[in-house]
Amino acid sequence: MASHIRDINLWESGELKIRWVRNHMPLLDGIQKEFAETKPFAGLKIALSVHLEAKTAHLCEVLASGGAEMFITGSNPLSTQDDVAAALVHQGLNVFAVHGASPEEYEADIRRVLEVGPNIIIDDGGDLVTMMHREYPQLVDGVIGGCEETTTGILRLRAMDRAGALRFPMMLVNDADCKHLFDNRYGTGQSVWDGINRTTNLIVAGKNVVVAGYGWCGKGVAMRAKGMGAEVIVTEVDPIKAIEAVMDGFSVMPMKEAAPLGDIFVTVTGCDSVIGKEEFPLLKDGAILCNAGHFDVEVEMNELRAMAVSHAPARNNIEAYTLENGKTVYVIAEGRLVNLAAGDGHPAEIMDMSFAIQALSARYLAQNRGSIGQKLNNVPREIDCEVASRLLESRGIKIDRLTPEQHKYLYGF
């Protein structure tokens, strides 16, 4: 066992957190029991880079129960919880992650999990896959495949695939219905506002909330803001998504027009420079900025630091930046993922579905090693339906089934 963590003595606190989510993740509980019997990952090494908190820890436990030798790191320096990392090490797993790691420390931990020569990669944002190709090409042949659970990560994979650079199969977990329809919409919608509310301790009702991006995550953020009494403005570059936002009852306009109106801004686009040097001077005095996209580039922090005449902490995890025009704007969690850098991430029940997709997709890779021809692969529909059916069963919910006659009517056989 190897590790790079803050303090092993924190393990008891981390174990309490993990125990709580175990009790609220029935899908993973059932999968863990199956994996413990069938050992689908026996003899395999799994490298995992996901936000290292309690729900991720339980996924690691499930994969380890399936026989995998786990090598674990975080996917964002501010989302790692040191006590959870310690609890996993106390269980005998290999963990390399500390909260607040510098960029150099963060990359060093990624290298540590790759240098073992993993057979399966479970990624959140694409850092593991990207570095494996860039720095460890000699180890690529040992990789059966990987799973990617974010929109941002899939965008990076598609770019690699278009360039002919992707060298092993990847399962597009984020595109599975049981991931993006629930995790991105309901999980992000709730956890973003959990992070904002606990960090600011300010009311949302009566404020103007600007949501940049109206994908599944943006829909969830906007829906929750509306439910809390905010007036919601959506900014978009996609005309179809913009029309959808209008039909959903939201105002739609360019960011330059929204900038003077917003009280709280949430970027959730997967792109960079969504709020930058042209928008900063237009913001209200006291405007609050935060990011719910994977990387800390949507609110252009380098430009804000350069433009500010001064900056100082305003509250724990909130920095105040005073501009030349005398206005002060506030940024939560350094522009990093607000729901994880300023909160505990998605609810356990939501991540139960997402991580069930991850676990079963990893098993699919192990069971089909060498026979997956495509580099980018959708999660098989059977896995999606299995997860949904398991969840309904866990809640005691029954649904109709097609009769043979109905099946023939619809499908011809």
PLY file of the C-alpha trace (Angstrom):
ply
format ascii 1.0
element vertex 413
property float x
property float y
property float z
element edge 412
property int vertex1
property int vertex2
end_header
0.00 0.00 0.00
1.25 3.48 -0.91
-0.19 6.88 -0.14
0.26 10.63 -0.19
-2.38 12.11 2.11
-2.65 14.84 4.72
-2.92 12.82 7.94
-3.84 9.17 8.51
-5.16 10.09 11.96
-8.17 11.75 10.33
-9.56 8.38 9.24
-12.32 8.05 11.85
-14.03 11.25 10.69
-13.79 10.07 7.10
-15.22 6.67 7.97
-18.28 8.34 9.52
-18.90 10.19 6.25
-18.49 7.03 4.19
-20.76 5.05 6.50
-23.49 7.67 6.06
-23.46 7.50 2.26
-23.26 3.70 2.27
-26.65 3.73 4.00
-28.11 5.90 1.23
-26.64 4.20 -1.86
-28.62 0.98 -2.30
-27.56 0.44 -5.91
-23.88 0.36 -5.06
-24.65 -1.83 -2.06
-26.20 -4.47 -4.32
-23.42 -4.18 -6.89
-20.79 -4.52 -4.17
-22.31 -7.81 -3.01
-22.30 -9.13 -6.59
-18.73 -7.98 -7.21
-17.55 -9.60 -3.98
-18.79 -12.94 -5.32
-17.82 -12.67 -8.98
-14.53 -10.69 -8.71
-14.74 -9.12 -12.21
-11.56 -7.09 -11.61
-9.38 -9.86 -10.17
-5.76 -9.19 -11.09
-6.53 -5.74 -12.52
-5.32 -2.31 -11.44
-7.82 0.55 -11.57
-6.64 4.17 -11.57
-9.37 6.55 -10.45
-9.45 10.35 -10.53
-12.79 11.59 -9.18
-13.66 14.27 -6.62
-12.43 12.55 -3.49
-15.24 12.70 -0.99
-17.40 10.09 0.73
-19.49 8.97 -2.24
-16.42 8.48 -4.39
-14.84 6.55 -1.53
-17.75 4.12 -1.56
-17.31 3.60 -5.31
-13.67 2.76 -4.59
-14.79 0.23 -1.96
-17.14 -1.40 -4.47
-14.43 -1.72 -7.12
-11.99 -3.09 -4.55
-14.60 -5.66 -3.51
-14.56 -6.79 -7.15
-10.90 -7.67 -6.85
-9.37 -4.46 -8.20
-6.16 -3.02 -6.81
-7.16 0.61 -6.46
-4.96 3.65 -7.09
-6.93 6.76 -6.22
-6.48 10.49 -6.64
-8.75 13.52 -6.74
-9.93 15.48 -9.76
-9.84 18.94 -8.18
-7.49 20.15 -5.42
-10.27 21.85 -3.46
-12.75 18.96 -3.58
-10.52 16.41 -1.84
-11.58 15.73 1.73
-8.53 14.77 3.76
-10.42 12.67 6.29
-12.05 10.61 3.54
-8.66 10.03 1.91
-7.32 8.89 5.28
-10.24 6.48 5.75
-9.50 4.79 2.42
-5.84 4.42 3.30
-6.88 2.97 6.66
-8.83 0.36 4.67
-5.68 -0.54 2.77
-6.26 1.30 -0.52
-3.65 3.38 -2.34
-4.55 7.08 -2.19
-2.65 10.10 -3.46
-4.56 13.33 -2.81
-4.55 16.27 -0.41
-6.95 19.18 -0.07
-5.54 22.45 -1.37
-2.73 20.84 -3.36
-0.71 23.16 -5.57
-0.92 22.53 -9.34
2.45 20.80 -9.11
1.34 18.57 -6.23
-1.93 17.78 -7.99
-0.13 16.66 -11.15
2.41 14.68 -9.12
-0.44 12.69 -7.55
-1.91 11.97 -10.98
1.48 10.66 -12.07
1.66 8.42 -9.03
-1.54 6.58 -9.98
-0.48 6.26 -13.62
3.04 5.03 -12.96
1.62 1.74 -11.59
0.45 0.81 -15.09
-3.35 0.74 -14.65
-5.57 -1.59 -16.67
-8.76 0.45 -16.28
-9.03 4.23 -15.87
-12.00 5.96 -14.24
-11.73 9.65 -15.01
-13.57 12.85 -14.12
-12.56 15.63 -16.48
-9.96 13.78 -18.52
-6.78 14.49 -16.58
-5.78 10.83 -16.18
-6.39 9.91 -19.81
-4.69 13.02 -21.13
-1.58 12.57 -19.00
-1.41 8.84 -19.76
-1.18 9.60 -23.48
1.16 12.55 -23.07
3.64 11.25 -20.51
3.25 7.48 -20.29
2.78 6.17 -23.85
4.81 3.08 -22.93
2.03 2.06 -20.52
-0.91 2.60 -22.88
-0.90 -0.95 -24.24
-1.74 -2.24 -20.77
-4.94 -0.20 -20.59
-8.10 -2.19 -21.35
-10.16 0.99 -21.42
-11.65 3.71 -19.29
-14.80 5.51 -18.17
-15.39 9.28 -18.30
-18.23 10.82 -16.34
-18.18 14.52 -17.22
-19.22 16.65 -20.17
-15.83 18.39 -20.08
-13.97 15.10 -20.12
-15.98 13.82 -23.05
-15.25 17.01 -25.01
-11.54 16.35 -24.44
-11.93 12.71 -25.51
-13.74 13.69 -28.69
-10.97 16.13 -29.54
-8.36 13.38 -29.00
-10.37 10.96 -31.11
-10.74 13.46 -33.96
-6.99 13.95 -33.91
-6.42 10.20 -34.02
-4.63 10.36 -30.67
-6.91 8.23 -28.47
-5.36 4.79 -28.11
-7.80 2.78 -26.00
-11.61 2.46 -25.64
-13.48 4.88 -23.41
-17.01 4.52 -22.08
-18.94 7.79 -22.30
-20.58 7.51 -18.90
-21.78 11.12 -18.87
-23.93 10.45 -21.94
-25.83 7.60 -20.28
-29.42 8.58 -19.51
-29.11 7.50 -15.87
-26.17 9.89 -15.57
-26.90 13.14 -17.36
-30.67 13.19 -16.90
-30.37 12.92 -13.12
-26.82 13.69 -11.99
-26.36 16.72 -14.24
-29.85 18.13 -13.78
-30.98 17.24 -10.26
-27.57 16.62 -8.69
-25.93 19.78 -10.01
-29.08 21.80 -9.47
-29.19 20.96 -5.77
-25.50 20.78 -4.95
-24.60 24.10 -6.61
-27.12 25.92 -4.47
-26.04 23.96 -1.40
-22.53 25.30 -1.96
-23.64 28.87 -2.65
-26.06 29.05 0.25
-23.81 27.55 2.90
-20.88 29.73 1.78
-22.68 33.07 1.45
-25.52 32.70 3.99
-27.53 35.06 1.79
-31.08 34.81 0.47
-31.72 33.83 -3.13
-35.36 34.93 -3.36
-35.81 38.30 -5.03
-32.35 38.29 -6.62
-31.37 38.14 -10.28
-29.49 34.92 -10.97
-27.54 34.62 -14.22
-26.93 31.04 -15.39
-24.36 30.79 -18.18
-25.09 27.67 -20.21
-28.35 25.77 -20.55
-27.22 22.19 -20.91
-28.47 19.59 -18.45
-26.44 21.11 -15.60
-27.56 24.63 -16.44
-31.18 23.48 -16.56
-30.85 22.11 -13.04
-29.21 25.26 -11.67
-31.82 27.50 -13.28
-34.71 25.32 -12.10
-33.54 25.39 -8.48
-32.91 29.15 -8.59
-36.44 29.69 -9.87
-37.79 27.44 -7.14
-36.07 29.57 -4.50
-37.71 32.72 -5.80
-35.02 34.20 -8.03
-35.51 35.91 -11.37
-33.38 33.81 -13.73
-31.46 35.03 -16.76
-29.84 32.49 -19.08
-26.94 33.17 -21.43
-26.25 30.76 -24.28
-24.40 30.33 -27.58
-26.61 27.50 -28.83
-29.83 28.88 -30.40
-31.79 25.68 -29.71
-30.89 25.68 -26.02
-31.65 29.40 -25.89
-35.15 28.80 -27.24
-35.62 26.00 -24.72
-34.69 28.40 -21.90
-37.23 30.91 -23.21
-39.91 28.20 -23.36
-39.03 27.26 -19.78
-39.87 30.80 -18.71
-36.41 32.37 -18.41
-35.02 35.59 -19.85
-32.27 35.03 -22.41
-29.65 37.58 -23.40
-25.90 37.95 -24.05
-23.59 38.02 -21.04
-22.72 41.70 -21.62
-26.40 42.59 -21.20
-26.81 40.28 -18.21
-23.68 41.51 -16.43
-25.19 44.77 -15.05
-28.37 42.96 -13.95
-27.15 39.90 -12.09
-26.74 39.52 -8.35
-25.43 35.94 -8.50
-23.69 34.41 -11.52
-23.22 30.67 -12.07
-21.15 29.56 -15.06
-21.80 26.02 -16.24
-20.64 25.79 -19.85
-17.47 23.71 -20.02
-15.85 26.58 -21.94
-13.37 29.26 -20.86
-13.60 33.05 -20.41
-17.38 33.08 -20.02
-17.08 36.07 -17.66
-13.94 38.05 -18.40
-12.32 41.45 -18.67
-15.12 42.93 -20.79
-17.82 41.91 -18.31
-16.08 42.57 -14.96
-16.43 46.40 -15.10
-20.12 46.03 -15.97
-21.01 43.98 -12.90
-23.04 45.40 -10.02
-21.25 46.42 -6.88
-21.53 43.31 -4.69
-22.15 40.80 -7.48
-21.28 37.22 -6.56
-19.52 34.98 -9.10
-19.15 31.22 -9.00
-18.44 28.38 -11.37
-20.13 25.00 -11.74
-18.12 23.86 -14.77
-15.32 21.35 -14.31
-12.27 23.63 -14.67
-11.59 27.00 -13.07
-11.48 28.88 -16.37
-15.09 29.95 -16.89
-14.73 32.97 -14.61
-11.47 34.39 -15.91
-9.65 34.64 -12.60
-6.26 35.72 -13.95
-7.86 38.70 -15.67
-9.86 39.58 -12.57
-6.73 39.52 -10.40
-4.92 41.71 -12.92
-7.76 44.23 -13.10
-8.41 44.46 -9.36
-6.80 47.29 -7.42
-7.06 45.15 -4.29
-8.46 41.86 -3.10
-8.93 40.27 0.29
-10.93 37.50 1.97
-14.54 38.52 2.55
-15.66 35.33 4.26
-14.42 31.77 4.41
-14.03 30.61 0.79
-15.10 34.00 -0.64
-12.63 36.53 -2.03
-13.52 40.20 -2.58
-12.03 41.99 -5.60
-12.21 45.80 -5.80
-12.03 47.21 -9.32
-10.80 50.61 -10.55
-14.39 51.83 -10.84
-14.81 51.32 -7.09
-17.09 48.30 -7.39
-16.40 45.16 -5.40
-17.24 41.71 -6.76
-17.06 38.44 -4.86
-15.81 35.07 -6.08
-16.65 31.79 -4.34
-14.04 29.01 -4.07
-11.47 30.69 -6.33
-13.71 30.05 -9.34
-13.45 26.28 -8.90
-16.41 23.89 -8.82
-18.69 25.56 -6.31
-20.65 22.45 -5.40
-17.50 20.55 -4.40
-15.00 23.25 -3.49
-17.64 24.91 -1.31
-19.84 21.91 -0.49
-20.14 18.13 -0.38
-21.11 17.62 -4.00
-24.17 15.85 -5.31
-26.60 14.08 -2.98
-25.75 10.46 -2.17
-28.84 9.08 -3.92
-27.91 10.84 -7.16
-24.31 9.62 -7.08
-25.61 6.13 -6.36
-26.99 6.13 -9.91
-23.94 7.74 -11.52
-21.46 5.50 -9.74
-23.57 2.42 -10.49
-23.15 3.33 -14.18
-19.41 3.74 -13.57
-19.05 0.41 -11.79
-21.06 -1.57 -14.35
-19.28 0.16 -17.25
-15.93 -0.78 -15.73
-17.14 -4.37 -15.44
-18.23 -4.22 -19.10
-14.68 -3.20 -20.05
-13.17 -6.03 -18.02
-15.56 -8.62 -19.47
-15.03 -7.46 -23.06
-11.31 -6.76 -22.98
-9.76 -6.91 -26.41
-13.09 -7.04 -28.25
-14.17 -3.39 -28.07
-13.23 -1.98 -31.44
-14.39 1.61 -31.14
-12.43 4.18 -29.15
-15.53 6.12 -27.99
-18.36 3.93 -26.72
-21.81 4.74 -25.43
-22.83 2.92 -22.29
-24.91 -0.07 -23.44
-28.63 0.54 -23.09
-28.87 -2.62 -21.02
-26.69 -1.05 -18.30
-28.80 2.12 -18.27
-32.00 0.10 -17.92
-30.47 -2.16 -15.30
-29.56 0.82 -13.12
-33.01 2.38 -13.51
-34.71 -0.94 -12.74
-32.55 -1.53 -9.67
-33.40 1.94 -8.39
-37.13 1.48 -8.89
-36.96 -1.87 -7.12
-35.05 -0.37 -4.20
-37.89 2.13 -3.77
-40.64 -0.45 -4.09
-41.89 1.02 -7.36
-43.33 -1.23 -10.07
-43.98 -0.33 -13.70
-45.89 -1.84 -16.60
-44.29 -4.25 -19.05
-45.14 -4.74 -22.70
-47.25 -7.73 -23.53
-45.90 -9.98 -26.32
-48.56 -8.49 -28.61
-47.53 -4.92 -27.76
-43.86 -5.77 -28.29
-44.67 -7.21 -31.73
-46.78 -4.15 -32.58
-43.91 -1.79 -31.73
-40.92 -3.78 -32.91
-42.29 -6.31 -35.39
-41.23 -9.43 -33.51
0 1
1 2
2 3
3 4
4 5
5 6
6 7
7 8
8 9
9 10
10 11
11 12
12 13
13 14
14 15
15 16
16 17
17 18
18 19
19 20
20 21
21 22
22 23
23 24
24 25
25 26
26 27
27 28
28 29
29 30
30 31
31 32
32 33
33 34
34 35
35 36
36 37
37 38
38 39
39 40
40 41
41 42
42 43
43 44
44 45
45 46
46 47
47 48
48 49
49 50
50 51
51 52
52 53
53 54
54 55
55 56
56 57
57 58
58 59
59 60
60 61
61 62
62 63
63 64
64 65
65 66
66 67
67 68
68 69
69 70
70 71
71 72
72 73
73 74
74 75
75 76
76 77
77 78
78 79
79 80
80 81
81 82
82 83
83 84
84 85
85 86
86 87
87 88
88 89
89 90
90 91
91 92
92 93
93 94
94 95
95 96
96 97
97 98
98 99
99 100
100 101
101 102
102 103
103 104
104 105
105 106
106 107
107 108
108 109
109 110
110 111
111 112
112 113
113 114
114 115
115 116
116 117
117 118
118 119
119 120
120 121
121 122
122 123
123 124
124 125
125 126
126 127
127 128
128 129
129 130
130 131
131 132
132 133
133 134
134 135
135 136
136 137
137 138
138 139
139 140
140 141
141 142
142 143
143 144
144 145
145 146
146 147
147 148
148 149
149 150
150 151
151 152
152 153
153 154
154 155
155 156
156 157
157 158
158 159
159 160
160 161
161 162
162 163
163 164
164 165
165 166
166 167
167 168
168 169
169 170
170 171
171 172
172 173
173 174
174 175
175 176
176 177
177 178
178 179
179 180
180 181
181 182
182 183
183 184
184 185
185 186
186 187
187 188
188 189
189 190
190 191
191 192
192 193
193 194
194 195
195 196
196 197
197 198
198 199
199 200
200 201
201 202
202 203
203 204
204 205
205 206
206 207
207 208
208 209
209 210
210 211
211 212
212 213
213 214
214 215
215 216
216 217
217 218
218 219
219 220
220 221
221 222
222 223
223 224
224 225
225 226
226 227
227 228
228 229
229 230
230 231
231 232
232 233
233 234
234 235
235 236
236 237
237 238
238 239
239 240
240 241
241 242
242 243
243 244
244 245
245 246
246 247
247 248
248 249
249 250
250 251
251 252
252 253
253 254
254 255
255 256
256 257
257 258
258 259
259 260
260 261
261 262
262 263
263 264
264 265
265 266
266 267
267 268
268 269
269 270
270 271
271 272
272 273
273 274
274 275
275 276
276 277
277 278
278 279
279 280
280 281
281 282
282 283
283 284
284 285
285 286
286 287
287 288
288 289
289 290
290 291
291 292
292 293
293 294
294 295
295 296
296 297
297 298
298 299
299 300
300 301
301 302
302 303
303 304
304 305
305 306
306 307
307 308
308 309
309 310
310 311
311 312
312 313
313 314
314 315
315 316
316 317
317 318
318 319
319 320
320 321
321 322
322 323
323 324
324 325
325 326
326 327
327 328
328 329
329 330
330 331
331 332
332 333
333 334
334 335
335 336
336 337
337 338
338 339
339 340
340 341
341 342
342 343
343 344
344 345
345 346
346 347
347 348
348 349
349 350
350 351
351 352
352 353
353 354
354 355
355 356
356 357
357 358
358 359
359 360
360 361
361 362
362 363
363 364
364 365
365 366
366 367
367 368
368 369
369 370
370 371
371 372
372 373
373 374
374 375
375 376
376 377
377 378
378 379
379 380
380 381
381 382
382 383
383 384
384 385
385 386
386 387
387 388
388 389
389 390
390 391
391 392
392 393
393 394
394 395
395 396
396 397
397 398
398 399
399 400
400 401
401 402
402 403
403 404
404 405
405 406
406 407
407 408
408 409
409 410
410 411
411 412
